[in-house]
Amino acid sequence: MEAALPYIVVIQLVVSLVLAVLVFGLARQVGILHERVAPMGAMTSDHGPSVGELAPTLALTTLSGQPLDLGGPSADGRGRLLLFVSPDCPVCKKLLPIAGSFTKSERLEVVLIGDGEPTAQRAMLQQLGLPFVNSSQVGMVFQVGKLPYAILLDADGVIRAKGLVNNREHLESLIVAEELGFGSIQAYLAAKARSGAPA
């Protein structure tokens, strides 16, 4: 048994070195894959007012009875995130607290928009304290077809980004798209593909 001990140690050392090389190779491949995979952002549709246009001006009333002017310059100089949601949408319910914290960190005003039964909408919003507009008119003006959908307006009321949002990363992609000067992640990737630069 003692005579075999040096051979066992050598075999263990060789196996450990092979495993270390394999782990290094795997880590390298994961890094390469990460570089090749495009960032996932809010998927946008080509319906409704386009990015770069002024948002339509609408005089609305929130569920709490407060008047709300949508479109045009904001009174406090902050951007505005229009988030189209529904009480029947489980993804919307999950997204609401995330949107509340997200808009605070990004210094945005959030306005929730939907249509349907006001009682169900009030129950959904009980603890959030966010303004909610119950109007099918807004969804028709912006031609929103799927929920949850977000539209980012700047302080002047210009549409800067829009898209279908399912999580915080999708909301953040709207901000990133605006900062990069593109209306969506898809527009950014298309421009990169045309220029031949890696995404």
C-alpha positions in Angstrom: 0.0 0.0 0.0 2.8 2.4 0.9 4.5 1.6 -2.4 1.4 2.7 -4.3 1.1 6.0 -2.5 3.4 8.0 -4.8 1.5 6.7 -7.8 -1.8 7.7 -6.3 -0.5 11.3 -5.5 0.8 11.6 -9.1 -2.5 10.4 -10.6 -4.4 12.8 -8.3 -2.2 15.7 -9.4 -2.6 14.9 -13.1 -6.4 14.6 -12.7 -6.5 18.0 -10.8 -4.4 19.7 -13.5 -6.7 18.3 -16.2 -9.8 19.5 -14.3 -8.2 23.0 -13.9 -7.5 23.1 -17.7 -11.1 22.1 -18.4 -12.6 24.7 -16.1 -10.4 27.4 -17.6 -11.6 26.3 -21.1 -15.2 26.3 -20.0 -14.9 29.8 -18.5 -13.4 31.1 -21.7 -16.2 29.6 -23.8 -18.8 31.2 -21.5 -17.1 34.6 -21.9 -17.1 34.2 -25.7 -20.8 33.2 -25.6 -21.6 36.2 -23.4 -20.0 38.5 -25.9 -21.9 37.0 -28.8 -25.3 37.0 -27.2 -27.2 40.2 -27.9 -28.6 42.2 -25.0 -32.3 41.5 -24.5 -34.4 44.6 -24.2 -38.0 45.7 -24.4 -39.4 44.4 -27.7 -41.1 47.2 -29.6 -43.8 47.2 -32.2 -44.0 49.6 -35.1 -47.5 50.8 -34.3 -48.5 54.1 -32.8 -46.6 57.3 -32.5 -42.9 56.8 -33.4 -39.9 57.3 -31.2 -38.7 61.0 -31.6 -42.3 62.3 -32.1 -44.1 64.4 -29.6 -46.6 62.3 -27.5 -50.2 63.1 -28.2 -51.6 65.6 -25.7 -54.5 64.2 -23.7 -56.4 65.6 -20.7 -57.1 62.7 -18.4 -58.3 62.0 -14.9 -56.7 59.4 -12.6 -58.7 56.9 -10.6 -58.3 59.1 -7.5 -60.0 62.0 -9.4 -56.9 64.1 -10.0 -56.5 65.8 -13.4 -53.5 64.6 -15.5 -52.2 66.1 -18.7 -50.4 63.6 -20.8 -48.0 64.9 -23.4 -46.3 68.2 -23.7 -43.6 69.5 -21.3 -43.7 68.1 -17.7 -44.2 70.7 -15.0 -41.4 69.3 -12.8 -38.8 68.7 -15.6 -38.8 65.0 -15.1 -39.3 62.3 -17.7 -42.4 60.2 -17.6 -42.9 56.5 -17.9 -46.3 55.4 -19.2 -46.9 51.8 -18.1 -49.9 50.0 -19.6 -51.1 47.3 -17.3 -54.1 45.2 -16.4 -55.3 43.5 -13.1 -55.8 40.3 -15.1 -52.2 40.2 -16.1 -49.9 38.3 -13.7 -46.7 39.7 -15.2 -48.2 43.2 -14.7 -48.8 42.5 -11.0 -45.2 41.3 -10.6 -43.8 44.4 -12.5 -45.7 47.1 -10.6 -43.4 47.2 -7.4 -40.4 46.9 -9.7 -41.6 49.9 -11.7 -42.2 51.9 -8.6 -38.6 51.4 -7.3 -37.2 51.8 -10.8 -38.8 55.2 -11.5 -37.5 56.5 -8.1 -33.9 55.5 -8.9 -34.2 56.9 -12.4 -36.0 60.1 -11.4 -39.0 59.4 -13.6 -42.7 59.9 -12.9 -44.6 56.7 -13.6 -48.2 56.8 -14.8 -50.1 53.5 -15.0 -52.7 53.2 -17.7 -55.3 50.6 -18.4 -58.9 50.1 -19.1 -61.5 47.9 -17.4 -63.2 47.6 -14.0 -62.0 50.4 -11.7 -62.6 48.3 -8.6 -60.1 45.6 -9.8 -57.6 48.3 -10.7 -57.9 50.0 -7.2 -57.3 46.6 -5.6 -54.2 46.1 -7.7 -52.8 49.5 -6.8 -53.7 49.5 -3.1 -50.2 49.9 -1.7 -48.3 51.5 -4.6 -49.5 55.1 -4.5 -48.9 55.5 -8.2 -51.3 57.5 -10.4 -53.6 55.2 -12.5 -55.6 56.3 -15.6 -58.5 54.2 -16.5 -59.0 55.0 -20.2 -59.2 52.9 -23.3 -58.5 56.1 -25.3 -54.8 56.2 -24.3 -54.2 52.6 -25.4 -55.9 53.3 -28.7 -53.9 56.6 -29.3 -50.6 54.8 -28.7 -51.9 51.6 -30.4 -50.8 49.3 -27.5 -51.6 45.7 -28.3 -49.9 43.6 -25.6 -49.3 44.1 -21.9 -47.3 45.2 -20.0 -46.1 47.9 -22.4 -44.0 51.0 -21.5 -43.5 54.3 -23.3 -40.7 56.6 -22.1 -41.3 60.3 -22.5 -38.6 63.0 -21.9 -39.3 66.2 -20.0 -40.5 67.9 -23.2 -43.0 65.2 -23.9 -41.1 63.5 -26.8 -41.3 59.7 -27.0 -37.7 58.5 -26.4 -38.3 54.7 -26.2 -41.1 52.2 -26.0 -41.6 48.4 -25.9 -43.1 45.4 -24.3 -41.6 45.0 -20.7 -41.7 41.9 -18.6 -39.0 42.6 -16.0 -36.6 45.3 -14.6 -34.0 44.6 -17.3 -36.6 45.5 -20.0 -37.4 48.7 -18.2 -33.7 49.5 -17.9 -33.3 48.8 -21.6 -35.6 51.7 -22.3 -33.3 54.1 -20.4 -30.2 52.6 -22.1 -31.8 52.9 -25.5 -32.6 56.6 -24.9 -29.1 57.3 -23.6 -27.6 55.7 -26.7 -29.9 57.6 -29.0 -32.0 54.7 -30.2 -35.7 54.1 -29.7 -35.2 50.4 -28.8 -32.6 47.8 -28.3 -33.6 46.3 -31.6 -32.9 49.6 -33.4 -29.4 49.7 -31.7 -28.6 46.1 -32.8 -29.8 46.8 -36.3 -27.6 49.9 -36.5 -24.6 47.9 -35.2 -25.3 45.1 -37.8 -25.3 47.7 -40.6 -22.1 49.2 -39.4 -20.4 45.8 -39.0 -19.4 46.5 -35.4 -19.9 43.7 -32.8 -23.0 44.3 -30.6 
